[in-house]
Amino acid sequence: MLHVGLTGGVASGKSVVASKLAQLGAVVIDADKLARQVVEPGTPGLAAIRGAFGDRVIAADGSLDRPALGAIVFADEAARELLNSIVHPLVREAAATLREAADEHAIVVEDIPLLVETKQQDRFAKVVVVQAPADERIRRMTEDRGWSREEAQARMAAQASDEQRAAVADFLLDNSGTRQQLEEQVAALYVQLAELEQGQRA
């Protein structure tokens, strides 16, 4: 098994890379998806968040009020660190369960938006980083997601810089072009990862 970490800033194109890797045969574990699952109603994760932030982050139906929580944590680094201390261990535990269920010769890719910020790079045999120009990422967030420019810039500012991510990358994918160009880079990457996995067996 080859254990790979995948990361990139918001709107960098990471989801395209993850989707293409899965299509090519990798086992992709989506940390964002797991982060939603571990705080669903009735989970210890949601109970812990309620205990930390109060009823103001709980919606009328008993689910997590993400906009309310987001407004708190993106404006307050201490609050963001508190939230991360609750959610991240639960996500890692869920990811470990999925990883252990994978085939022994699989390429297992963990898609983790905050891999660098949470200093997880040493957990992986290889780290893949997707990057795109800041102005293009802002355009995607405002045009594709309907965010304001201020929201987009705040989200980027709350994450690691391109330089910090590049510093831990074994493979750096450039998403300044078309989706097809990015997918071609991913296809070439997958060949390299498959060779590395096979090399581990020798």
C-alpha positions in Angstrom: 0.0 0.0 0.0 1.2 3.5 -0.9 -0.1 6.1 1.5 -0.4 9.5 -0.2 -1.5 12.9 1.2 -3.3 15.3 -1.2 -3.8 19.0 -0.4 -4.2 22.4 -1.9 -5.7 25.8 -1.1 -9.4 26.5 -1.4 -10.5 26.5 -5.1 -7.1 25.2 -6.2 -8.7 22.3 -8.1 -8.0 19.6 -5.5 -11.4 18.0 -6.0 -10.7 17.5 -9.7 -7.4 15.8 -8.8 -9.1 13.6 -6.2 -11.9 12.6 -8.7 -9.4 11.7 -11.4 -7.2 9.7 -9.0 -10.3 7.7 -7.9 -11.2 7.2 -11.6 -7.8 5.8 -12.3 -8.0 3.3 -9.4 -6.8 5.0 -6.2 -8.7 4.6 -3.0 -9.6 8.3 -2.1 -10.4 9.2 1.5 -12.1 12.6 1.6 -11.4 14.4 4.9 -14.1 17.0 4.2 -16.7 14.3 3.8 -15.5 12.6 7.0 -15.5 15.9 8.8 -19.2 16.2 8.0 -20.0 12.7 9.0 -18.3 12.9 12.4 -20.5 15.9 13.4 -23.9 14.6 12.3 -26.8 14.7 14.8 -26.3 12.2 17.5 -22.5 11.9 17.2 -20.0 12.6 20.0 -18.4 15.1 17.6 -21.5 17.3 17.5 -22.0 17.0 21.2 -18.4 18.2 21.8 -18.9 21.2 19.4 -22.1 22.1 21.2 -20.3 21.9 24.5 -17.5 24.2 23.2 -19.5 26.7 21.3 -23.0 26.5 22.7 -26.5 26.3 21.2 -25.8 29.2 18.8 -24.1 26.8 16.4 -26.9 24.2 16.5 -29.7 24.6 13.9 -33.4 24.2 14.7 -33.4 20.6 13.4 -30.6 19.7 15.7 -27.9 19.6 13.0 -24.7 21.7 13.0 -25.3 25.3 11.8 -22.3 25.6 9.6 -22.6 29.2 8.6 -22.9 30.2 12.3 -19.9 28.1 13.3 -18.0 29.4 10.2 -18.6 33.0 11.2 -17.1 32.3 14.6 -14.0 30.3 13.6 -12.9 32.3 10.6 -12.8 35.5 12.7 -11.1 33.9 15.7 -7.9 31.8 15.5 -8.4 30.4 19.0 -11.9 29.3 18.2 -10.7 27.7 15.0 -8.0 25.8 16.9 -10.6 24.6 19.4 -12.8 23.4 16.6 -9.9 21.6 14.9 -8.9 19.9 18.2 -12.4 18.4 18.3 -12.9 17.4 14.7 -9.4 16.4 13.4 -8.8 13.5 15.7 -12.3 12.1 14.8 -11.5 12.5 11.1 -8.2 10.8 11.4 -9.8 7.9 13.3 -12.4 7.5 10.6 -9.7 7.8 7.8 -7.6 5.1 9.5 -10.6 2.7 9.5 -11.1 3.2 5.7 -7.4 2.9 5.0 -7.2 -0.4 6.9 -10.1 -1.7 4.8 -8.2 -1.0 1.5 -6.4 -3.7 -0.5 -2.8 -4.3 0.6 -1.5 -3.1 -2.8 -3.8 0.0 -3.1 -2.7 3.5 -3.6 -4.6 5.2 -0.8 -5.0 9.0 -1.2 -6.1 11.1 1.8 -7.6 14.3 0.5 -6.9 16.8 3.3 -7.5 20.5 2.8 -5.6 21.5 6.0 -2.8 18.9 5.7 0.0 21.5 6.1 -1.8 23.6 8.7 -2.3 20.5 10.9 1.3 19.3 10.2 0.3 15.9 8.9 2.8 15.6 6.1 5.0 13.1 7.9 2.1 10.6 8.0 2.5 10.0 4.3 4.9 8.3 2.0 4.3 11.1 -0.6 2.5 14.4 -0.5 0.8 15.9 -3.6 0.0 19.6 -3.7 -2.3 21.3 -6.2 -1.7 25.0 -6.8 -3.4 27.7 -8.8 -2.8 31.5 -9.1 -4.5 33.5 -6.3 -6.5 35.7 -8.6 -7.9 32.6 -10.4 -8.8 31.0 -7.1 -10.7 34.2 -6.1 -12.5 34.2 -9.4 -13.6 30.6 -8.9 -14.9 31.3 -5.4 -16.8 34.4 -6.4 -18.2 33.2 -9.8 -18.6 29.5 -9.1 -19.5 29.5 -5.4 -21.2 32.9 -5.1 -18.9 34.1 -2.4 -17.9 37.8 -1.9 -14.3 38.8 -2.7 -13.9 39.5 1.0 -15.1 36.0 2.0 -12.7 34.4 -0.6 -9.7 36.4 0.6 -10.5 35.6 4.3 -10.7 31.9 3.5 -7.4 32.0 1.7 -5.8 34.0 4.5 -6.9 31.4 7.1 -5.0 28.7 5.2 -1.3 28.0 4.6 0.5 29.9 1.9 1.5 28.4 -1.5 5.1 28.5 -0.3 4.3 26.6 2.8 2.4 23.9 0.9 5.1 23.7 -1.8 7.7 23.1 0.9 6.2 19.8 1.8 5.3 18.6 -1.7 6.8 15.6 -3.3 4.6 16.3 -6.4 3.4 19.7 -7.3 0.5 20.0 -9.8 -0.1 23.3 -11.6 -3.7 24.2 -12.2 -3.3 27.5 -13.9 -4.5 26.0 -17.2 -7.6 24.0 -18.3 -9.2 21.1 -16.5 -7.9 18.7 -19.2 -4.3 19.9 -18.7 -4.7 19.2 -14.9 -6.2 15.8 -15.6 -3.2 15.0 -17.9 -0.9 15.9 -15.0 -2.9 13.6 -12.7 -2.7 10.7 -15.2 1.1 11.0 -15.3 1.3 11.3 -11.5 -0.8 8.1 -11.1 1.7 6.2 -13.2 4.5 7.4 -10.9 2.6 6.5 -7.8 1.8 3.0 -9.2 5.5 2.5 -9.9 6.4 3.6 -6.3 3.8 1.2 -4.9 5.2 -1.7 -6.9 8.7 -0.7 -5.8 7.7 -1.1 -2.2 6.9 -4.8 -2.9 10.3 -5.6 -4.4 
